[in-house]
């Protein structure tokens, strides 16, 4: 965990780079879900992405260096993917 006590940032195993791990859920147009999944998976920040059942359609795992990078990704990239209708972002409180 970061020395500043910020529980949303962690040191990775490569020597202390802090990161923010976020799981983002997205509602998408059902007729485009596979194409949207493929496009989301191609985004640099995305580590994993899955189609899911429930209130949301996609579960997306991303890693960021700053809160600003997270915000920029959601607003300027993810929400601009054609067919993404709504998102909710969940930031990890622990990496254990």
Rosetta constraint file for C-alpha pairs under 8 A:
AtomPair CA 1 CA 5 HARMONIC 7.07 0.50
AtomPair CA 1 CA 6 HARMONIC 7.27 0.50
AtomPair CA 1 CA 7 HARMONIC 6.26 0.50
AtomPair CA 1 CA 8 HARMONIC 8.00 0.50
AtomPair CA 1 CA 9 HARMONIC 6.10 0.50
AtomPair CA 1 CA 10 HARMONIC 4.39 0.50
AtomPair CA 1 CA 11 HARMONIC 5.91 0.50
AtomPair CA 2 CA 6 HARMONIC 5.92 0.50
AtomPair CA 2 CA 7 HARMONIC 7.04 0.50
AtomPair CA 2 CA 9 HARMONIC 5.80 0.50
AtomPair CA 2 CA 10 HARMONIC 5.58 0.50
AtomPair CA 2 CA 11 HARMONIC 6.59 0.50
AtomPair CA 2 CA 18 HARMONIC 6.92 0.50
AtomPair CA 7 CA 93 HARMONIC 5.34 0.50
AtomPair CA 7 CA 94 HARMONIC 6.42 0.50
AtomPair CA 8 CA 19 HARMONIC 7.95 0.50
AtomPair CA 8 CA 20 HARMONIC 5.71 0.50
AtomPair CA 8 CA 21 HARMONIC 7.27 0.50
AtomPair CA 8 CA 91 HARMONIC 6.56 0.50
AtomPair CA 8 CA 92 HARMONIC 5.80 0.50
AtomPair CA 8 CA 93 HARMONIC 5.09 0.50
AtomPair CA 8 CA 94 HARMONIC 6.87 0.50
AtomPair CA 9 CA 18 HARMONIC 5.64 0.50
AtomPair CA 9 CA 19 HARMONIC 5.11 0.50
AtomPair CA 9 CA 20 HARMONIC 4.87 0.50
AtomPair CA 9 CA 21 HARMONIC 7.55 0.50
AtomPair CA 10 CA 17 HARMONIC 7.61 0.50
AtomPair CA 10 CA 18 HARMONIC 4.90 0.50
AtomPair CA 10 CA 19 HARMONIC 5.34 0.50
AtomPair CA 10 CA 20 HARMONIC 6.77 0.50
AtomPair CA 10 CA 95 HARMONIC 7.28 0.50
AtomPair CA 11 CA 15 HARMONIC 7.37 0.50
AtomPair CA 11 CA 16 HARMONIC 4.55 0.50
AtomPair CA 11 CA 17 HARMONIC 5.23 0.50
AtomPair CA 11 CA 18 HARMONIC 4.59 0.50
AtomPair CA 11 CA 19 HARMONIC 6.67 0.50
AtomPair CA 12 CA 16 HARMONIC 5.53 0.50
AtomPair CA 12 CA 17 HARMONIC 5.74 0.50
AtomPair CA 12 CA 18 HARMONIC 6.53 0.50
AtomPair CA 12 CA 19 HARMONIC 7.32 0.50
AtomPair CA 18 CA 65 HARMONIC 6.28 0.50
AtomPair CA 19 CA 63 HARMONIC 6.32 0.50
AtomPair CA 19 CA 64 HARMONIC 5.42 0.50
AtomPair CA 19 CA 65 HARMONIC 4.61 0.50
AtomPair CA 19 CA 66 HARMONIC 7.07 0.50
AtomPair CA 20 CA 63 HARMONIC 5.52 0.50
AtomPair CA 20 CA 64 HARMONIC 4.94 0.50
AtomPair CA 20 CA 65 HARMONIC 5.96 0.50
AtomPair CA 20 CA 66 HARMONIC 6.75 0.50
AtomPair CA 20 CA 67 HARMONIC 7.39 0.50
AtomPair CA 20 CA 91 HARMONIC 7.24 0.50
AtomPair CA 20 CA 92 HARMONIC 7.44 0.50
AtomPair CA 21 CA 61 HARMONIC 7.32 0.50
AtomPair CA 21 CA 62 HARMONIC 5.94 0.50
AtomPair CA 21 CA 63 HARMONIC 4.66 0.50
AtomPair CA 21 CA 64 HARMONIC 6.54 0.50
AtomPair CA 21 CA 91 HARMONIC 6.04 0.50
AtomPair CA 21 CA 92 HARMONIC 5.65 0.50
AtomPair CA 22 CA 61 HARMONIC 5.85 0.50
AtomPair CA 22 CA 62 HARMONIC 5.31 0.50
AtomPair CA 22 CA 63 HARMONIC 6.28 0.50
AtomPair CA 22 CA 64 HARMONIC 7.94 0.50
AtomPair CA 22 CA 89 HARMONIC 6.71 0.50
AtomPair CA 22 CA 90 HARMONIC 5.54 0.50
AtomPair CA 22 CA 91 HARMONIC 4.38 0.50
AtomPair CA 22 CA 92 HARMONIC 5.92 0.50
AtomPair CA 23 CA 59 HARMONIC 6.71 0.50
AtomPair CA 23 CA 60 HARMONIC 5.46 0.50
AtomPair CA 23 CA 61 HARMONIC 4.60 0.50
AtomPair CA 23 CA 62 HARMONIC 6.40 0.50
AtomPair CA 23 CA 89 HARMONIC 6.11 0.50
AtomPair CA 23 CA 90 HARMONIC 5.12 0.50
AtomPair CA 23 CA 91 HARMONIC 6.35 0.50
AtomPair CA 23 CA 92 HARMONIC 7.58 0.50
AtomPair CA 24 CA 58 HARMONIC 7.95 0.50
AtomPair CA 24 CA 59 HARMONIC 5.87 0.50
AtomPair CA 24 CA 60 HARMONIC 4.98 0.50
AtomPair CA 24 CA 61 HARMONIC 6.42 0.50
AtomPair CA 24 CA 62 HARMONIC 7.70 0.50
AtomPair CA 24 CA 87 HARMONIC 6.74 0.50
AtomPair CA 24 CA 88 HARMONIC 5.69 0.50
AtomPair CA 24 CA 89 HARMONIC 4.40 0.50
AtomPair CA 24 CA 90 HARMONIC 5.91 0.50
AtomPair CA 25 CA 56 HARMONIC 6.04 0.50
AtomPair CA 25 CA 57 HARMONIC 7.15 0.50
AtomPair CA 25 CA 58 HARMONIC 5.44 0.50
AtomPair CA 25 CA 59 HARMONIC 4.70 0.50
AtomPair CA 25 CA 60 HARMONIC 6.19 0.50
AtomPair CA 25 CA 87 HARMONIC 5.53 0.50
AtomPair CA 25 CA 88 HARMONIC 5.28 0.50
AtomPair CA 25 CA 89 HARMONIC 6.45 0.50
AtomPair CA 26 CA 56 HARMONIC 5.58 0.50
AtomPair CA 26 CA 57 HARMONIC 5.84 0.50
AtomPair CA 26 CA 58 HARMONIC 5.08 0.50
AtomPair CA 26 CA 59 HARMONIC 6.74 0.50
AtomPair CA 26 CA 60 HARMONIC 7.99 0.50
AtomPair CA 26 CA 84 HARMONIC 6.69 0.50
AtomPair CA 26 CA 85 HARMONIC 7.25 0.50
AtomPair CA 26 CA 86 HARMONIC 5.55 0.50
AtomPair CA 26 CA 87 HARMONIC 4.30 0.50
AtomPair CA 26 CA 88 HARMONIC 6.52 0.50
AtomPair CA 27 CA 55 HARMONIC 7.74 0.50
AtomPair CA 27 CA 56 HARMONIC 4.85 0.50
AtomPair CA 27 CA 57 HARMONIC 5.08 0.50
AtomPair CA 27 CA 58 HARMONIC 6.68 0.50
AtomPair CA 27 CA 84 HARMONIC 6.09 0.50
AtomPair CA 27 CA 85 HARMONIC 5.43 0.50
AtomPair CA 27 CA 86 HARMONIC 5.05 0.50
AtomPair CA 27 CA 87 HARMONIC 6.32 0.50
AtomPair CA 28 CA 32 HARMONIC 7.42 0.50
AtomPair CA 28 CA 33 HARMONIC 6.28 0.50
AtomPair CA 28 CA 36 HARMONIC 7.66 0.50
AtomPair CA 28 CA 56 HARMONIC 7.86 0.50
AtomPair CA 28 CA 57 HARMONIC 6.21 0.50
AtomPair CA 28 CA 58 HARMONIC 7.63 0.50
AtomPair CA 28 CA 83 HARMONIC 5.38 0.50
AtomPair CA 28 CA 84 HARMONIC 4.48 0.50
AtomPair CA 28 CA 85 HARMONIC 5.27 0.50
AtomPair CA 28 CA 86 HARMONIC 7.17 0.50
AtomPair CA 29 CA 33 HARMONIC 6.19 0.50
AtomPair CA 29 CA 83 HARMONIC 5.14 0.50
AtomPair CA 29 CA 84 HARMONIC 6.68 0.50
AtomPair CA 29 CA 85 HARMONIC 7.04 0.50
AtomPair CA 32 CA 36 HARMONIC 5.99 0.50
AtomPair CA 32 CA 83 HARMONIC 6.63 0.50
AtomPair CA 33 CA 37 HARMONIC 6.05 0.50
AtomPair CA 33 CA 51 HARMONIC 7.71 0.50
AtomPair CA 33 CA 57 HARMONIC 7.78 0.50
AtomPair CA 33 CA 83 HARMONIC 7.89 0.50
AtomPair CA 34 CA 38 HARMONIC 6.29 0.50
AtomPair CA 35 CA 39 HARMONIC 6.24 0.50
AtomPair CA 36 CA 40 HARMONIC 6.03 0.50
AtomPair CA 36 CA 81 HARMONIC 7.22 0.50
AtomPair CA 36 CA 82 HARMONIC 7.34 0.50
AtomPair CA 36 CA 83 HARMONIC 6.82 0.50
AtomPair CA 36 CA 84 HARMONIC 7.54 0.50
AtomPair CA 37 CA 41 HARMONIC 6.09 0.50
AtomPair CA 37 CA 49 HARMONIC 6.97 0.50
AtomPair CA 37 CA 50 HARMONIC 7.12 0.50
AtomPair CA 37 CA 51 HARMONIC 7.11 0.50
AtomPair CA 37 CA 58 HARMONIC 7.38 0.50
AtomPair CA 38 CA 42 HARMONIC 6.43 0.50
AtomPair CA 39 CA 43 HARMONIC 6.90 0.50
AtomPair CA 39 CA 81 HARMONIC 7.62 0.50
AtomPair CA 40 CA 46 HARMONIC 7.16 0.50
AtomPair CA 40 CA 49 HARMONIC 7.29 0.50
AtomPair CA 40 CA 78 HARMONIC 7.22 0.50
AtomPair CA 40 CA 81 HARMONIC 7.68 0.50
AtomPair CA 41 CA 46 HARMONIC 6.00 0.50
AtomPair CA 41 CA 47 HARMONIC 7.60 0.50
AtomPair CA 41 CA 48 HARMONIC 6.82 0.50
AtomPair CA 41 CA 49 HARMONIC 6.03 0.50
AtomPair CA 42 CA 46 HARMONIC 7.38 0.50
AtomPair CA 45 CA 62 HARMONIC 5.52 0.50
AtomPair CA 45 CA 63 HARMONIC 6.19 0.50
AtomPair CA 45 CA 64 HARMONIC 7.13 0.50
AtomPair CA 45 CA 73 HARMONIC 7.84 0.50
AtomPair CA 46 CA 60 HARMONIC 6.81 0.50
AtomPair CA 46 CA 61 HARMONIC 5.98 0.50
AtomPair CA 46 CA 62 HARMONIC 4.65 0.50
AtomPair CA 46 CA 63 HARMONIC 7.17 0.50
AtomPair CA 47 CA 60 HARMONIC 7.70 0.50
AtomPair CA 47 CA 61 HARMONIC 5.60 0.50
AtomPair CA 47 CA 62 HARMONIC 5.42 0.50
AtomPair CA 47 CA 63 HARMONIC 7.22 0.50
AtomPair CA 48 CA 60 HARMONIC 5.81 0.50
AtomPair CA 48 CA 61 HARMONIC 5.09 0.50
AtomPair CA 48 CA 62 HARMONIC 7.17 0.50
AtomPair CA 49 CA 58 HARMONIC 6.83 0.50
AtomPair CA 49 CA 59 HARMONIC 5.56 0.50
AtomPair CA 49 CA 60 HARMONIC 4.27 0.50
AtomPair CA 49 CA 61 HARMONIC 6.20 0.50
AtomPair CA 50 CA 58 HARMONIC 5.54 0.50
AtomPair CA 50 CA 59 HARMONIC 5.26 0.50
AtomPair CA 50 CA 60 HARMONIC 6.54 0.50
AtomPair CA 51 CA 57 HARMONIC 5.66 0.50
AtomPair CA 51 CA 58 HARMONIC 4.64 0.50
AtomPair CA 51 CA 59 HARMONIC 6.51 0.50
AtomPair CA 52 CA 56 HARMONIC 7.06 0.50
AtomPair CA 52 CA 57 HARMONIC 5.13 0.50
AtomPair CA 52 CA 58 HARMONIC 5.53 0.50
AtomPair CA 52 CA 59 HARMONIC 6.59 0.50
AtomPair CA 53 CA 57 HARMONIC 6.13 0.50
AtomPair CA 64 CA 69 HARMONIC 6.12 0.50
AtomPair CA 64 CA 70 HARMONIC 5.89 0.50
AtomPair CA 65 CA 69 HARMONIC 6.73 0.50
AtomPair CA 66 CA 70 HARMONIC 6.57 0.50
AtomPair CA 67 CA 71 HARMONIC 6.23 0.50
AtomPair CA 68 CA 72 HARMONIC 6.00 0.50
AtomPair CA 69 CA 73 HARMONIC 6.08 0.50
AtomPair CA 70 CA 74 HARMONIC 6.37 0.50
AtomPair CA 71 CA 75 HARMONIC 6.10 0.50
AtomPair CA 72 CA 76 HARMONIC 5.41 0.50
AtomPair CA 72 CA 77 HARMONIC 7.31 0.50
AtomPair CA 73 CA 77 HARMONIC 5.07 0.50
AtomPair CA 73 CA 78 HARMONIC 6.17 0.50
AtomPair CA 74 CA 78 HARMONIC 4.90 0.50
AtomPair CA 74 CA 79 HARMONIC 5.94 0.50
AtomPair CA 75 CA 79 HARMONIC 5.58 0.50
AtomPair CA 75 CA 80 HARMONIC 7.41 0.50
AtomPair CA 76 CA 80 HARMONIC 6.32 0.50
AtomPair CA 77 CA 81 HARMONIC 6.66 0.50
AtomPair CA 78 CA 84 HARMONIC 7.47 0.50
AtomPair CA 79 CA 84 HARMONIC 5.90 0.50
AtomPair CA 79 CA 85 HARMONIC 7.37 0.50
AtomPair CA 79 CA 86 HARMONIC 7.40 0.50
AtomPair CA 79 CA 87 HARMONIC 7.48 0.50
AtomPair CA 80 CA 84 HARMONIC 7.19 0.50
